[in-house]
Amino acid sequence: MSAQVLNNLIGNAVKLSPPGSLVEVRLSRGEGRVAVAVDQGPGVPPDEPERGLEGAWPRS
């Protein structure tokens, strides 16, 4: 996972969360892979994974 994707995921969660919200970032690894979970914010739509490469987009 590139630094740009991580930056966008976390940045979007922060920008799109209600004021005073907590943005939680969890990392885990196993079987040669790393998983990242960001809670809060609307997330990347499952049918549009390429949006993780974009900057912030408006909520739907």
N, C-alpha and C positions, 0 to 999 in steps of 0.2 A: 504494500500500500504506500502510495507516495505521500510526501509531506503536504502536497497541495490538497489531496483528498481529506487528510486529517484536519488540516486547517479549515477547509470548507465545512466539514461536518460539525466541528466544534464551533466555528464562527457563526454558522447558520443557527445552531441551537441557541447560542447566546443572543444573537440579534433578533430572533423571532420568538423568544420566550417572553412571557409577561414580566414586567419589572419586579425585581425582588425574587425571581425564581432561582432555584438551584439547578445548575446543569451538571449532571453526573457523567463522568467518563470512566468506563471500565475496560481494562485490557486483559486478555487471557491468551494463553498459548498452549499448543498441544499438537502433536503429529506434524511438526514442521510448519504450522500455521499460526497466525496471530489474529485474534478477533477483537474488534473494537465495538463497544456499545456506547451510544450517547443518548441519554434520556433527557427529555424536555424538547422543545421545538417540534415541528411537524414531521421531521424525517424526510428521507428521500423516497418518493413513491416507488413501490416494488417494480412497477412496469417501466420505470425511467431511471435505471441505475447510472446512466451517463450524467445525470443531473448532479451527482456527487462531485463532478469536476467543475461545476459552475460556481459562481459566487452566490450570494444570498438571492433568493427569489421570494416573491410575495406569497403569503398564505393563500390557500384556496378557500 
